[in-house]
Amino acid sequence: MTAFSLKKYWRESWAVARRILTELFRRRRSLISWLIFPALLLILNGLITANGNGREMAVDAAFEMAAPPTLVGAALFFSCLGGGVATVVSEREQQTLKRLFLSPLSGVSYFLGIFLAHSVIGVGQTLVIFAIASIAGASFPGAAWPLAVLIIFLSILSYVGLGFMLGTQFARRTEDVSALIAAFGVPLMVLGGAFLPFSLFPPSLKKVARFNPIYHMTEALTNALLNTENPLGDEGGHFWFLIVFAVFMVAVGWLSYQRMLVQERQL
């Protein structure tokens, strides 16, 4: 791939991302909700972890444990997966895709543009969550952040790819987005430890949770930020699962997008 091609993809991708972000900033309600939701959820998770189940834990330690699952298990889920599905569905409803057929925009640039837009939102949510955790006394080693940032962006990539698949194959109207998120998302978030600490799960649910990608996201980020001796965890299983899952979801999202283009051209 030549430097000209890379520059072309970057220019087109950023144009798509800027358009999506501009629309969100004009509405503002979604952006405000995506910032308020993780902040409130982190506070609730931190307090439950500190005082739940008849035990007491230091507030700073509780918020250290609550921050990773709140971010990748809940905040990024709604903004990147839910937002990704909503973006694709709204593009179809507003006939934006048909107008894109008339432009030289490539499918790769369109996918990367949505990824960039939701990465910006994800970065904002990350700053909010860790700012609140820091105010509560939590501390995270600086050496852990390069790996943590990689895990966060792999999680965003996974969610955007899954959002492409759901948005192109199962959602036809904006109303379908809420139904999809409620039907598939909430159970996965609960099993992923986004709302309750994984240690509280019964053995049967722990076995089921190991097939849940959100569980591996939360465990990978928790290990990266809190396990200073072994940031990848035992044999790096969660981290490598996340890499494979992210690549797989990008491939599935891409194939779903191509299938949607064929369908749109026939309408």
C-alpha positions in Angstrom: 0.0 0.0 0.0 1.5 3.3 -1.1 1.8 6.5 0.9 -0.8 8.1 -1.4 -3.3 5.3 -0.6 -2.7 5.6 3.2 -3.2 9.4 2.9 -6.4 8.9 0.9 -7.8 6.4 3.4 -7.0 8.7 6.3 -8.5 11.7 4.6 -11.7 9.9 3.8 -12.0 8.2 7.2 -11.5 11.4 9.1 -14.1 13.1 6.9 -16.6 10.3 7.9 -15.7 10.5 11.5 -15.9 14.3 11.6 -19.4 14.2 10.0 -20.6 11.7 12.6 -19.1 13.7 15.5 -20.6 16.9 14.2 -24.1 15.4 14.1 -23.6 14.1 17.7 -22.3 17.5 19.0 -25.4 19.2 17.4 -27.7 16.8 19.2 -25.6 16.7 22.4 -28.1 14.6 24.3 -26.4 11.3 23.3 -22.9 12.7 24.1 -24.1 13.9 27.5 -25.8 10.6 28.2 -22.7 8.6 27.2 -20.7 10.7 29.8 -23.2 10.6 32.6 -23.9 6.9 32.3 -20.4 5.6 33.0 -19.8 8.2 35.7 -22.9 7.1 37.6 -22.3 3.4 37.0 -18.7 3.7 38.2 -19.9 5.3 41.4 -22.5 2.6 42.0 -20.1 -0.2 41.2 -17.4 1.3 43.4 -19.7 1.6 46.4 -21.2 -1.8 45.9 -17.7 -3.3 45.7 -16.6 -1.5 48.8 -19.6 -2.4 51.0 -21.5 -5.1 49.2 -22.1 -8.7 50.4 -21.5 -7.8 54.1 -17.8 -6.9 53.5 -15.9 -3.8 53.7 -13.1 -2.7 51.3 -11.1 0.5 51.1 -12.8 2.9 48.7 -9.7 3.5 46.6 -9.2 -0.3 46.1 -12.9 -0.7 45.3 -12.8 2.0 42.6 -9.6 0.4 41.2 -11.5 -2.8 40.8 -14.7 -1.2 39.4 -13.1 1.1 36.8 -12.0 -1.5 34.2 -15.3 -3.4 33.9 -17.3 -0.2 34.0 -15.3 1.1 31.0 -15.0 -1.8 28.6 -18.0 -3.8 29.9 -20.6 -1.0 30.0 -19.5 2.4 28.8 -17.9 1.3 25.5 -20.6 -1.2 24.9 -23.4 1.4 24.7 -21.4 4.1 23.0 -19.4 1.9 20.5 -21.7 -1.0 19.9 -25.1 0.7 20.4 -23.8 3.9 18.8 -22.4 1.9 15.9 -25.6 0.1 15.3 -27.6 3.4 15.5 -25.2 5.0 13.0 -25.5 2.3 10.4 -29.3 2.2 10.7 -29.7 5.9 10.5 -27.5 6.1 7.5 -29.8 3.6 5.7 -32.9 5.4 6.8 -31.6 8.8 5.7 -30.5 7.3 2.3 -26.9 8.5 3.1 -25.4 5.2 1.8 -27.0 5.7 -1.6 -25.4 9.1 -1.8 -22.1 7.6 -0.8 -22.3 5.3 -3.9 -21.9 8.3 -6.0 -18.7 9.4 -4.3 -15.2 7.8 -4.4 -15.5 6.8 -0.7 -14.3 3.3 -0.1 -15.8 0.8 2.3 -12.6 0.6 4.3 -12.7 4.4 4.8 -16.3 4.2 5.9 -15.6 1.5 8.4 -12.5 3.3 9.7 -14.4 6.6 9.9 -17.1 5.1 12.2 -14.3 3.5 14.3 -12.5 6.8 14.6 -15.7 8.6 15.6 -16.5 6.1 18.4 -12.8 6.0 19.4 -13.1 9.7 20.2 -16.2 9.1 22.3 -14.4 6.1 24.0 -11.4 8.3 24.9 -13.8 10.8 26.5 -15.5 8.1 28.5 -12.1 6.7 29.5 -11.0 10.1 30.8 -14.2 10.6 32.8 -14.1 7.1 34.4 -10.4 7.3 35.4 -10.8 10.9 36.6 -13.6 9.9 38.9 -11.6 6.8 40.1 -8.6 9.0 40.8 -10.7 11.4 42.8 -11.9 8.4 44.9 -8.2 7.6 45.6 -7.6 4.9 43.0 -4.2 4.7 41.4 -3.0 2.9 38.3 0.7 2.3 37.5 2.0 4.4 34.6 3.8 1.4 33.2 0.5 -0.4 32.7 -1.1 2.2 30.4 0.4 1.3 27.0 -1.1 -2.2 27.3 -4.3 -0.8 28.8 -4.7 1.6 25.9 -4.2 -1.2 23.4 -6.9 -3.3 25.2 -9.3 -0.3 25.1 -8.9 0.2 21.4 -9.2 -3.5 20.7 -12.5 -3.4 22.6 -13.7 -0.4 20.6 -12.7 -2.2 17.4 -14.6 -5.3 18.5 -17.7 -3.4 19.4 -17.7 -1.4 16.2 -17.3 -4.6 14.1 -20.2 -6.3 16.0 -22.2 -3.1 15.6 -21.7 -3.3 11.9 -22.9 -6.9 11.8 -26.0 -6.2 13.9 -26.8 -2.9 12.2 -26.6 -4.3 8.7 -28.2 -7.7 9.2 -30.7 -7.4 12.0 -31.8 -3.8 12.3 -33.8 -2.0 9.7 -35.2 0.9 11.6 -34.0 3.0 14.5 -36.6 1.4 16.8 -34.9 -1.9 16.3 -31.7 -0.7 17.9 -33.1 -0.6 21.5 -34.6 -4.1 21.1 -31.3 -5.5 19.9 -29.3 -4.0 22.7 -31.8 -5.1 25.3 -32.1 -8.6 24.0 -28.4 -9.4 23.4 -26.4 -6.7 25.2 -27.7 -6.5 28.8 -27.3 -10.3 29.5 -23.8 -10.2 28.1 -22.9 -7.1 30.2 -24.1 -8.8 33.4 -22.2 -12.0 32.6 -19.1 -9.9 31.7 -19.0 -8.4 35.2 -20.0 -4.9 34.1 -22.6 -4.5 36.9 -21.5 -7.1 39.5 -18.0 -8.3 40.5 -17.2 -11.6 38.8 -16.2 -13.0 42.2 -19.9 -12.9 43.3 -20.9 -15.2 40.4 -21.9 -18.8 41.2 -19.7 -21.5 39.7 -22.2 -22.3 37.0 -22.3 -18.7 35.7 -18.5 -18.5 35.9 -18.3 -21.3 33.4 -20.8 -19.7 31.1 -19.1 -16.3 31.4 -15.9 -17.7 29.9 -17.6 -17.8 26.5 -18.5 -14.1 26.8 -16.2 -11.7 25.0 -17.1 -8.9 27.4 -15.7 -11.0 30.3 -12.4 -11.3 28.5 -12.3 -7.6 27.8 -12.9 -6.7 31.5 -10.4 -9.3 32.8 -7.7 -8.3 30.3 -8.0 -4.6 31.3 -8.2 -5.4 35.0 -5.0 -7.5 34.7 -3.3 -4.8 32.7 -4.1 -2.1 35.3 -4.0 -4.0 38.6 -1.7 -7.0 38.1 1.7 -5.3 38.1 3.7 -8.5 38.2 1.8 -10.2 35.3 -0.2 -7.6 33.4 -1.2 -10.2 30.7 -2.7 -12.5 33.4 -2.2 -16.3 33.4 -0.6 -17.1 30.0 -2.3 -14.0 28.5 -5.4 -15.9 27.7 -7.8 -13.0 28.0 -5.6 -10.7 26.0 -5.1 -13.1 23.1 -8.8 -14.0 23.1 -9.5 -10.3 22.7 -7.1 -9.9 19.8 -8.6 -12.9 17.9 -12.2 -11.7 18.7 -11.4 -8.1 17.4 -9.9 -9.5 14.1 -12.9 -11.8 13.7 -15.5 -9.1 14.3 -13.7 -6.7 11.9 -13.9 -9.5 9.2 -17.6 -10.2 10.0 -18.4 -6.5 10.1 -16.7 -6.0 6.7 -18.6 -8.9 5.1 -21.8 -7.7 6.5 -21.2 -4.2 5.2 -20.5 -5.6 1.7 -23.7 -7.6 1.8 -25.6 -4.5 2.8 -24.1 -2.6 -0.1 -25.4 -5.2 -2.5 -28.9 -5.0 -1.0 -28.9 -1.2 -1.0 -28.0 -1.1 -4.7 -30.9 -3.4 -5.6 -33.4 -1.2 -3.8 
